[in-house]
């Protein structure tokens, strides 16, 4: 009996990763992170609160320890080059997700840090590569060039991971041409739905934990909370009480929740939003651009489907009452939200059935932060939240680089025969 023949691979693929070697490298990389944890946390707390930095570290270690099973599951091809636009937030976690794990099956990973957190990204890169296996360290390169200068590097890559604005993703996708596998990683409003069967105290704890993660400076923080009218008064009163006792602390303090924001545009954006919606402010409502502070603020908007929040990246809580979940479905089906659909946290609302609300994945009794898993596809079905190029256009779906690379190989080569 003859053995099944291997598929004829195009230039995009060469060989399968050596899983045993990948396992050893991943474990050594995880050990390197733990060995340098004190120095890494010191670097990260320049731009993030301690609790957020610690969460990044643990998730980065988890990404590496879970990488061998991920590669065995998805069978990505060996790639020559991956080009990555590192996001300005959760620098260490993103470095592990788009740098360290892909280095297990990529000859070269070229990372362009965000200008907003360039110094921290370089410091993290230096700390980690100083303790990595030399062969793995050589595979990861960080370069400080403009987006336009980076485009030719991307065009000559097997795969590109872009994190940024949707319009920039579309422009880059057309600039680099059809050769690279192209992943666009964005964000969404990630609403929390507080249903009639939710305990107000439990709901407030979930909302506070999600919205105040890194003082609100994370793309997964919920930008809107839909609260059933039966729970609205209780939730508003408890949130107002909790927010009134928050104090500003240093980022390096383990118990700090509220801290000056890192990026001036986030403070300016929050200040403009609060001024424009002053009539809806229940508590807080001020922003000090000079001190980079946004007061924890609670706003309540009228019931309806007209409120589409911007990305606030600040401790601003926007509540919208609802009674019939059909209002939520109508809101989620608006063109803007169909593009932005990522996650919806459903608390005590059994009338939200199915797996999605519009293009957002329903996470029951858990927030978008809880859904973050470095070794599984992540995101929703909104093209601006998570998109991969298929047949010349972005298709929205949860993304994982190794899975998309493995799928592309299967699509190119066909089944074994």
N, C-alpha and C positions, 0 to 999 in steps of 0.2 A: 504494500500500500504506500503510495507516494505521499510525501509531506505536503501540506498546503503551501502554496507559493506566497511569498511576501508581496505586498503591493509595490508598484513602481512609484517611488517617491519623487516629487518635483523638487526644485531647488530650495523650497521653503523648509523641507525636512531633510535630515540625514539619518540619525540613529535615535533609538530610544535612550533615555537617561539610564545610567547604571544605578539601580535603586539601592544597592548596598552601599555604594560610594556616596550617594545622595543622603542616605541615612546617617552615615558617619559625619559628613560635613554639617548636616543640619544640627546634630547633637552638639558638635563642637561650637557651632555658631550660637546656639542657645546658651551654652556654658560661658561663651565670651560675653554675652549680654549680662548674665548674672554676675560674672566676675567684675564687670565694669559698672555695675548698677549704681553705685554711689556717684560716680563721675557723670554717668548718663543722666541721672535725676537732677544733678546740679545744672547741667546744660539745659535740660528741658524746662526747668522751673524759671528760666529766663523768659519763657513765652507761655507757660501753662501753670496752673495751680498744681500743688504737689499731688493731690489725689488723682488728678487727671493724668499726670506724668507717670505715676505708679501704675495706673490702669493701662497706659500705653506699653509700659515695660512688660507687664504680665501678658498682655495680648500678643506682643511681639515674640515673647518666648513661646507662647502657645502656638503661634503661627509656624514656628520652626519645628517644634516637636510634632506637630500634626502634618508637616510637609511630606514625609515619606509616604504616609497613607494617601495623601492627596495625589501625589504623583502616580502611585500604583493604581488609584481609582481612575484617573483621567488620561494617563499615558500620553503626556505631551511630547512632541518631537524635540530633538535637540535644536535649539535656535542659535543662530550666529550672533545676532544683536537684538537687544530690546532697548528701546528709548523710552524714558519715563519723565513726565512732568510731575515733580513732587509737589503735593499740596502744601499750603502754608500752615495748616493745622495738623495735629497728631503726626508730627514729623517722624518720630521713632517707629510708630506702628506702620506708617506708610513706607518707611525705609525697609522694614522687614517684609511687608506685603509685596512691594514692587521691586525690591532690590535683593534682599537676602534669599528669599524663597525662589524667585526666578533664577538666581545665580546657580542654583542646583541643576538647571537644565539649559542655561544660556551661556555661550562662550563669553559674551560681553553684555553688561548692563550699564547703559549710559544714563545718568540721572542729572536732570536740570532742576536745581532747587528753586523755590519761589523767592522772588526778590524780597518779599515781606519777612521771611525767616531764613535768609541765606546763611547768616553766621551760625545760627544754631544747627542748621542742616550739615554744614561743613564740620562743625565740632562733633556732632553725633557720628558722622562718617569716619572721622579720624579716630575717635575712641573705639569704634567697633572694628574697623579694619586693622588696627594695631594688634588685636587679639585673635583675628580670624586665621584659619588655615591659609597659608600664603597663596596657594592656588586659587582659593575662593576669593581672597582679597583682591587678587589681580583682575578678577572678572568684573568688579564693580568700580565704575569711574564716575566721578562727579565733575561737572563742568559748569562754569559760570558764564553763560552767553545769553544773548537775547532770544526771544521766541522765534524771531525771523531767522537768526543764525542757526538755531537748532533744527529748523525744518529740513535742510539737506541731510543732516545726520539721521533724522527720522525716515526720510525717503529711502535711505539705504539700509533700513532695519527690517528684520523679519516681523517685528511687532512694535506697536506704539501704545503706551498708556497715557492718555491725556486727562488731566484734572484741571478744570477751569470752566469758564463760561461757555454755554452752548454755541453761541455765535463763533467764538474762537475755535471750538472743536470742529465746527463745520468748515471753517476756512482752512484749518490745518489739514483736515481730511482730504480736501481737494488739492491742497498744495503738495502733499507727500505722494499723491497718486495711489494707484490700486494695489501696489505690491504688498505693503505691510498689513498685517492684521491690525485693525484699529479699534481700540477700546476708549470710549469717552465716559469718564466717571464724574458725575455731577452730584446734585443733592436735591432735596425736595422739602416741602413744609412739614412732613412727618407729623400730622395731627394726632392728638390724643382725643379719644371720644370717651366721655364720662357718662355712662348710661344710667338708667333709673335704678338698676340693681347694684350699684356700686356704693360702698361705704365712703362717705365724703373724706374721712380721715385718710383712708388707704389711697384714694384717688389723689389727694393733695400731696402725699408722700411721693407717689409716682411722678406727678407733674413737676414737683420741685427737683427731684433727682435728675429728671431728664432735661429740664430747661436750664438748670444751673450747672450742668456739667461743664467744667472749665469756664465758669462764669458766663455760660451761654455761648461760648466761642467754639462751637462745633456744628458742622453741617447736619448732624443727626438730632440736634435739639429741636423740639416741636415749636413751630412758629405760630400755631393756632391750637386752641383747645375747645372742642365742642362739648358743651355741658347740657345735659337734659334739664329742662326747667324745674323738675322736681328736686334737683340737686344743686341748682345754680346758687341760691342764697347761701347755703352752707359752704359750698366750695369757695365762693368769693370771700366770705368772712374769714375762713380759715387761712386762705392764701394771704389775705391782707394782714392778718395777725403774724403769720410766719415771716413775711417779707419785711415787716416793720422792725424786726429785731436783728436782721442781718447787718453785720459790720464788715468793713473792708480790712483785709489782712494782707500780709506778704505772701507771694506765690510759694515761697519755700516752706511755709508753715503747714504741717500735715492737716490741720483742721480748718484751713482757710476755704471758704466757699465763694466769697465775693472779693474781687481784686480789680485794680485798674486794667482796662482792656489793652490789648497789645497793638492793635491797628487803628490808626486815626480814622480811616474811612468807616470803620464799624461804629465808632463813637459819633461821627458826623451823621451817618445814616440813621442811627437810633435817635439822635437829637431831632433830625428833620421829621422822622416818623411820629415822635411824641408831640412835636409842635403841631403837625398837621392833624393829629387825632386827639387834641387836648380835650375835646368835649366828651371823650369816652374814657378818660383816665379816672380810675377809682382811687388809686394810691400811687405815690411816686410821681414820675413824669418829668424829672429834670435830668439834664446831661451836662457835664463839664468837660468840654473838649480839651481845655488846657491841662487838666489833671487826668484826662483819659478815663473819666468815671461816668457810668450810666447808673442812675439810681434804680434799684429794683422797682419795676413799675407794673401795675395791673390795670388792664383796660378791658372793658366789656362793650362789645359791639352789638348792634341790633340783630335779631334773628333773621336769617336769610342766606342767600347763596352769593352775595356780592363781595364778601370780604376775601381777598386773595393776598395773604401777607407776603411782604418781601422777606429775604433772608436777613434776619436782624442781628445775629451774632452778638447778642447782649442779653442781660437779664430782664427782658421784657416779656410779659405774659399777656397774650391776647385771647380772651374768652368770647365765644359766640354761643348763645343759647339755641337749643333745638327741641323739638317735641316729637316730630315724626322722622324716623331715619331716612325716609325718602328724600328729605331735604339734603342729607349728607350725600346720598347717591347723585342727586342733581348737581350739587357742588362739585363732586369728584368727576362728573362727566363734562364739565366745562372745558373748552379747548386748552386753557392754560394749565389746569390741574391734570388733564390727561397727559400733557407733556412732562409734568413735574412729578407724577406719581411714583412714590418710593415705598414708604411704610405708613401704616395707620395702626396706632395702638388702641385697641378696643377694650374698654373696661366696663364690664357689667352691661353690655348691650347685646342681648341674644338675637335681636332682630336684624343685626348685621350678619347675614349668612354668606356662605361661600368663602373663597380664598382671597378675593380682591375687592377693593372699593375703587371703582374706576380702574386706573392702572397701578394703584398702590396695593402692596401686599398687606393683608390684615394680620397683625401680630396680636394675638389674644392674651390679655393680661400681662403684656410685656411691651417695653418701649423699643424704638428703633435701635437704641444703644445695646439692648439685650440681644438683638438679632445679629449683631456684628460678629461674624465668624470668618477668620482669615482663610480657612481651608474649604469653604463652601461658597457657591455663587451668592452674591450679595446685591441687594437693590430691588427695585421694582420694575415695572414695565413701561414707565414713562421714558421717552427717548432722551429727555434732558437729565434724567436721574441716573440712568445707566444704559448706555447704548453701545452696540457693536456693529461694525460695518458688514453688511451682507448685500451682495448684488448692487454695490454702489451707493447704498443708503444706510443710515443708522437705524437699527432695530432695537427697541427697548426691551430689556430683560435683565434679570439678575446676572451678574458677571463674576467670573473667576478666570484669570488669565490662562492657567493650565488647562482648564476645561475648554475654553474657546480655542486654544491652540490645538488640543487633541481633536476637537470637533472639526476644525478646519482641515486637519490631516485626513480625517475620515471622509470629508466632503470632496477633497481633492483626489484622493486615491481610490475611494470605493472600498467595498468589503474584501476580505481575504477570499481567495478563490482557488 
